[in-house]
Amino acid sequence: MKMSKLYETHVYTRDLERAIEFYQSLDLELAYVIRGRGVAFFWLGDPVAKEQMLGIWEVPEGKFAANHFALVVSLEQLLEIPQFLESKGIELLPDFGLDTSEPIVHTWMPAASYYFNDPDGNSLEYLSVLDGEPQPEHGAIHLSKWNQLQR
């Protein structure tokens, strides 16, 4: 159905306890753990609303595959992400040939992002959807360049 929303997504880990600690360090609320199945669930957003969930599944090395997901935040929150992650000992990652000095804008959307990995190498992203019309001809650019294009 076209107007549906994503309720939950799942990623793999090689060490469930380490993953639980990492995702809690991002201020995600642990919802439920089933240690016998090697899975932990986290509420995304407002835990009272119970609108979004992340599942972390422990798997053996041979079944592990890294994945990607993005967490949406406001632009104001996105601009605080470098300090937030640094305070947790988490390093931002350059992507699309751009450094981490400021958010990367995907001009086809448009949305601004910062990228980082969890301890297993899953690619995580904090993303803020931007105002303005898509301009895909500019590719991926830094936020300051996007802002210049909007003037």
Residue frames relative to the residue before (quaternion, step in Angstrom):
aa qw qx qy qz dx dy dz
M 1.0000 0.0000 0.0000 0.0000 0.00 0.00 0.00
K 0.5253 -0.7040 0.3871 0.2803 3.56 -0.67 1.12
M 0.7641 0.3915 -0.2182 0.4639 3.62 0.81 -0.87
S 0.3853 0.7184 -0.4961 0.2989 3.61 1.15 0.45
K 0.2969 -0.7162 0.5982 0.2027 3.55 -1.33 0.28
L 0.5237 -0.6017 0.4908 0.3503 3.55 -1.21 0.44
Y 0.2480 -0.7854 0.5511 0.1341 3.58 -0.70 1.06
E 0.8124 -0.0759 0.0725 0.5736 3.57 0.86 -0.88
T 0.0981 -0.7403 0.6596 0.0856 3.47 -1.36 0.40
H 0.2416 -0.7763 0.5717 0.1105 3.56 -1.25 0.49
V 0.0602 -0.7558 0.6500 0.0520 3.53 -1.23 0.62
Y 0.4639 -0.6759 0.5080 0.2642 3.53 -1.30 0.42
T 0.0927 -0.7480 0.6532 0.0726 3.48 -1.34 0.48
R 0.4158 -0.6730 0.5462 0.2754 3.54 -1.29 0.38
D 0.7787 0.1832 -0.0717 0.5957 3.60 1.27 -0.42
L 0.3168 -0.8025 0.4755 0.1721 3.58 -0.10 1.31
E 0.6639 0.5060 -0.3299 0.4408 3.62 0.84 -0.85
R 0.6417 0.5106 -0.3187 0.4754 3.59 0.99 -0.81
A 0.6548 0.5108 -0.3069 0.4648 3.59 0.98 -0.85
I 0.6257 0.5291 -0.3415 0.4603 3.59 0.96 -0.81
E 0.6566 0.5092 -0.3063 0.4645 3.57 0.90 -0.93
F 0.6587 0.5166 -0.3116 0.4497 3.60 0.91 -0.90
Y 0.7240 0.4421 -0.2674 0.4570 3.59 0.70 -1.02
Q 0.6016 0.5180 -0.3628 0.4880 3.59 1.13 -0.49
S 0.6181 0.5432 -0.3527 0.4454 3.61 1.07 -0.63
L 0.6417 0.4865 -0.3186 0.5000 3.60 1.25 -0.37
D 0.5035 -0.6793 0.3790 0.3761 3.56 1.36 0.19
L 0.3801 0.6775 -0.5304 0.3394 3.60 1.10 0.64
E 0.3954 -0.7311 0.5074 0.2275 3.57 -0.97 0.84
L 0.3953 -0.7063 0.5434 0.2227 3.53 -0.79 1.10
A 0.2413 -0.8003 0.5384 0.1066 3.57 -0.66 1.15
Y 0.7906 -0.1645 0.1839 0.5604 3.57 0.81 -0.98
V 0.1206 -0.7698 0.6234 0.0642 3.57 -1.11 0.74
I 0.0821 -0.7467 0.6581 0.0515 3.55 -1.05 0.87
R 0.2178 -0.8316 0.4968 0.1193 3.55 0.18 1.27
G 0.6240 0.5585 -0.3385 0.4291 3.60 1.05 -0.71
R 0.7207 0.3640 -0.2266 0.5447 3.59 1.20 -0.47
G 0.4197 -0.7324 0.4483 0.2942 3.59 1.28 -0.14
V 0.5811 0.5749 -0.3784 0.4344 3.57 0.93 0.87
A 0.0823 -0.7570 0.6465 0.0468 3.52 -1.20 0.72
F 0.1903 -0.7718 0.5992 0.0950 3.54 -1.09 0.79
F 0.1323 -0.7803 0.6096 0.0439 3.54 -1.05 0.88
W 0.3901 -0.6668 0.5749 0.2695 3.54 -1.13 0.68
L 0.2038 -0.7303 0.6391 0.1290 3.54 -1.08 0.81
G 0.7810 0.2359 -0.1913 0.5457 3.58 -0.92 0.80
D 0.7995 -0.2607 0.2274 0.4910 3.54 -1.16 -0.72
P 0.3504 -0.7663 0.4937 0.2149 3.62 -0.46 1.14
V 0.5856 0.5692 -0.3749 0.4388 3.60 1.15 -0.47
A 0.6742 0.4999 -0.2902 0.4596 3.59 1.02 -0.82
K 0.1632 -0.8297 0.5148 0.1409 3.60 1.20 -0.56
E 0.3173 0.7904 -0.4629 0.2456 3.57 0.96 0.94
Q 0.8085 0.1191 -0.0399 0.5750 3.60 1.12 -0.56
M 0.0632 -0.8093 0.5838 -0.0150 3.53 -1.05 0.84
L 0.1868 -0.7392 0.6372 0.1126 3.52 -1.24 0.67
G 0.1477 -0.7792 0.6047 0.0732 3.56 -0.89 0.97
I 0.1407 -0.7678 0.6223 0.0588 3.57 -0.97 0.91
W 0.0926 -0.8216 0.5625 -0.0025 3.59 -0.55 1.19
E 0.3153 -0.7262 0.5800 0.1918 3.57 -0.85 1.00
V 0.0188 0.7893 -0.6112 0.0561 3.55 -0.86 1.06
P 0.5695 -0.5701 0.4455 0.3901 3.59 -1.20 0.38
E 0.7117 -0.4789 0.3128 0.4078 3.56 -1.22 0.56
G 0.6869 0.5143 -0.2925 0.4220 3.60 0.87 -0.90
K 0.7161 0.4059 -0.2472 0.5112 3.60 1.20 -0.40
F 0.5006 0.6744 -0.4225 0.3408 3.58 1.28 -0.16
A 0.0825 0.7418 -0.6636 0.0497 3.55 -1.13 0.81
A 0.3939 -0.7189 0.5210 0.2376 3.57 -0.81 1.01
N 0.1228 -0.7838 0.6072 0.0423 3.54 -1.17 0.73
H 0.3535 -0.7126 0.5684 0.2102 3.54 -1.37 -0.08
F 0.1459 0.7448 -0.6505 0.0297 3.52 -1.26 0.58
A 0.3005 -0.7476 0.5711 0.1569 3.54 -1.27 0.50
L 0.2408 -0.7334 0.6216 0.1336 3.53 -1.18 0.76
V 0.3179 -0.7668 0.5271 0.1822 3.58 -0.72 1.04
V 0.0043 0.7657 -0.6419 0.0398 3.54 -1.07 0.91
S 0.5889 -0.5312 0.4449 0.4160 3.57 -1.26 0.18
L 0.6397 -0.5098 0.3908 0.4221 3.59 -1.23 0.29
E 0.6209 0.5388 -0.3454 0.4527 3.60 0.99 -0.75
Q 0.6641 0.4837 -0.3019 0.4835 3.58 0.97 -0.83
L 0.6241 0.5521 -0.3465 0.4309 3.59 0.97 -0.82
L 0.6645 0.5149 -0.3089 0.4448 3.57 0.96 -0.82
E 0.6610 0.4822 -0.2973 0.4921 3.60 1.26 -0.35
I 0.4625 0.7275 -0.4220 0.2807 3.61 1.24 -0.30
P 0.6367 0.5271 -0.3796 0.4156 3.68 0.78 -0.74
Q 0.6858 0.4611 -0.2921 0.4815 3.61 0.88 -0.87
F 0.6238 0.5492 -0.3374 0.4421 3.59 1.00 -0.83
L 0.7098 0.4476 -0.2669 0.4739 3.59 0.79 -1.01
E 0.6191 0.5393 -0.3490 0.4516 3.59 0.99 -0.78
S 0.6539 0.5164 -0.3228 0.4490 3.60 0.97 -0.79
K 0.6845 0.4449 -0.2639 0.5136 3.60 1.27 -0.38
G 0.4982 -0.6651 0.4178 0.3673 3.58 1.31 -0.04
I 0.5100 0.6319 -0.4129 0.4125 3.58 1.23 0.51
E 0.3071 -0.7854 0.5205 0.1338 3.54 -0.77 1.11
L 0.4216 -0.6601 0.5632 0.2631 3.55 -1.06 0.84
L 0.2606 -0.7718 0.5616 0.1447 3.56 -1.14 0.63
P 0.4285 -0.6623 0.5380 0.2970 3.58 -0.97 0.79
D 0.0175 0.7906 -0.6118 0.0194 3.56 -1.15 0.56
F 0.8166 0.2311 -0.1927 0.4925 3.55 -1.27 0.43
G 0.6529 -0.5378 0.3041 0.4382 3.59 1.15 0.65
L 0.6229 0.5330 -0.3336 0.4655 3.58 1.26 0.22
D 0.4631 -0.6770 0.4973 0.2828 3.57 -1.07 0.74
T 0.5911 -0.6074 0.4247 0.3184 3.56 -1.35 0.10
S 0.3315 0.7781 -0.4842 0.2242 3.61 1.22 0.31
E 0.7761 -0.0290 0.0099 0.6299 3.58 1.26 -0.41
P 0.6852 -0.4921 0.3177 0.4329 3.60 -1.19 0.30
I 0.4033 -0.6659 0.5785 0.2436 3.51 -1.30 0.60
V 0.2048 -0.7756 0.5865 0.1117 3.58 -0.88 0.95
H 0.2441 -0.7124 0.6436 0.1368 3.52 -0.97 1.00
T 0.2699 -0.8382 0.4538 0.1367 3.54 -0.02 1.33
W 0.5784 0.5873 -0.3926 0.4080 3.61 1.15 -0.30
M 0.6629 0.5174 -0.3138 0.4410 3.63 1.18 -0.41
P 0.3439 0.6149 -0.2010 -0.6806 1.99 1.03 -2.19
A 0.0365 0.7684 -0.6378 0.0381 3.54 -1.22 0.66
A 0.3031 -0.7385 0.5790 0.1658 3.55 -1.17 0.73
S 0.0589 -0.8329 0.5490 -0.0378 3.57 -0.98 0.88
Y 0.1282 -0.6911 0.6962 0.1458 3.44 -1.49 0.32
Y 0.2220 -0.7844 0.5716 0.0933 3.57 -1.05 0.83
F 0.1032 0.7552 -0.6438 0.0672 3.54 -1.25 0.62
N 0.3941 -0.7088 0.5335 0.2401 3.58 -1.28 0.23
D 0.4109 -0.6263 0.5826 0.3154 3.51 -1.30 0.40
P 0.7291 -0.4475 0.2663 0.4442 3.65 -1.19 0.16
D 0.6825 0.4723 -0.2892 0.4770 3.62 1.19 -0.42
G 0.5750 -0.6030 0.3836 0.3982 3.59 1.22 -0.11
N 0.3804 0.6729 -0.5282 0.3515 3.58 1.18 0.36
S 0.3875 -0.7256 0.5280 0.2110 3.56 -0.96 0.92
L 0.0630 -0.7959 0.6020 -0.0095 3.55 -0.69 1.16
E 0.1163 -0.7899 0.6019 0.0176 3.52 -1.15 0.67
Y 0.1859 -0.6887 0.6827 0.1584 3.52 -1.17 0.71
L 0.0496 -0.8263 0.5578 -0.0604 3.56 -0.73 1.13
S 0.0767 -0.7650 0.6380 0.0428 3.54 -1.13 0.77
V 0.3550 -0.7167 0.5595 0.2174 3.57 -0.75 1.07
L 0.2726 -0.7913 0.5351 0.1147 3.56 -0.87 1.03
D 0.5176 -0.5814 0.5197 0.3520 3.51 -1.29 0.40
G 0.6108 0.5620 -0.4100 0.3781 3.56 -1.22 0.36
E 0.5561 -0.6082 0.4654 0.3230 3.48 -1.30 0.41
P 0.5701 -0.5776 0.4498 0.3729 3.59 -1.09 0.60
Q 0.0496 -0.7691 0.6371 0.0134 3.54 -1.16 0.74
P 0.0775 -0.8711 0.4829 0.0442 3.58 0.66 1.12
E 0.5523 0.6272 -0.3963 0.3802 3.59 1.14 -0.40
H 0.6622 0.5048 -0.3053 0.4621 3.62 1.23 -0.32
G 0.3943 -0.7452 0.4672 0.2664 3.61 1.24 -0.10
A 0.6974 -0.3773 0.3448 0.5024 3.56 -1.04 -0.85
I 0.0440 0.7947 -0.5975 0.0974 3.57 -0.76 1.11
H 0.5806 -0.5557 0.4481 0.3916 3.56 -1.28 0.22
L 0.6636 -0.5340 0.3628 0.3779 3.55 -1.23 0.57
S 0.6355 0.5313 -0.3520 0.4359 3.63 0.92 -0.76
K 0.6478 0.4940 -0.3245 0.4806 3.60 0.99 -0.71
W 0.6101 0.5347 -0.3465 0.4709 3.60 1.02 -0.76
N 0.6651 0.5090 -0.3054 0.4530 3.57 0.87 -0.95
Q 0.6258 0.5205 -0.3376 0.4727 3.61 1.04 -0.69
L 0.6506 0.5179 -0.3144 0.4578 3.59 0.99 -0.76
Q 0.6682 0.5179 -0.2954 0.4450 3.58 1.14 -0.62
R 0.5855 0.5977 -0.3681 0.4055 3.62 1.22 -0.29
